[in-house]
């Protein structure tokens, strides 16, 4: 199982990742230590730059502007494939349900990648045509233990995606372009399916908290404090976050005001 997961993680082809995932028979037992990956699988076909140097997403009227937005989205989905696979690969001898959960997430992320890729190709562009940042990959490198991984990847970054998705849909609704409606339709699918992804992270975060006798909310914000200097968040997708397992107490702390 783990050797197939390693091949899937380092593969630079989403279709190959999908094929390898289908070959996996869950067998959590392992005495070997997982490898530490030095570079992301997209490093050979994407130019990696600091986040500030990634093309800005402004407007949606030209094919170029459409492609910039879609490229940012497809990069997130591609990165999410590897993050889900890495959760399976890195954390060994866990309950079987853990691997089933994250293999399901990886399969969903491949589906999302394909949906956005179809749209991106309609603009005359492909994944790798624009520079990308590797913040999500760096976050995976910094979260080599289960507690921080579940807190930072699904309960922070993927939960942030629930907020961002809703905002992008709202912005695109002002465009009468039929293509914008296609993008909105895809984003709505992704939003609906990302909620269970965050929920899976919430489940396993609380599982390890219970196992280690830790208070979940206090533990979560202690971890967040260690990763981010200024983490107050506005415009939370409260409904989606509640469905994903966040409590009102957490959301009120996150926003710095009463939101539910």
VENRA-V280179 format. One line per field, one symbol per residue. phi: phi as a letter, one per 20 degrees, with the letter a starting at -180 (. if undefined). A space follows every 10 residues. Layout:
BEGIN
phi: ???
END
This chain:
BEGIN
phi: .ffffffffe fecfffgfff gfefdfbffa deeffeeebf fefecdeecf gfefgfecmb edffffffff ffffffffff gffffffffe ddlegggfff gffffgffff gfgfffffff ffenccfofc fcddgfffff fededfffff feffedffff ffffgfffgf fffeeeggff fffgffffff gfefgfffff ffgfffffff fdldfffgfg fffggfdcfc dfcdlfegff fffeofefgf fffgembfda
END
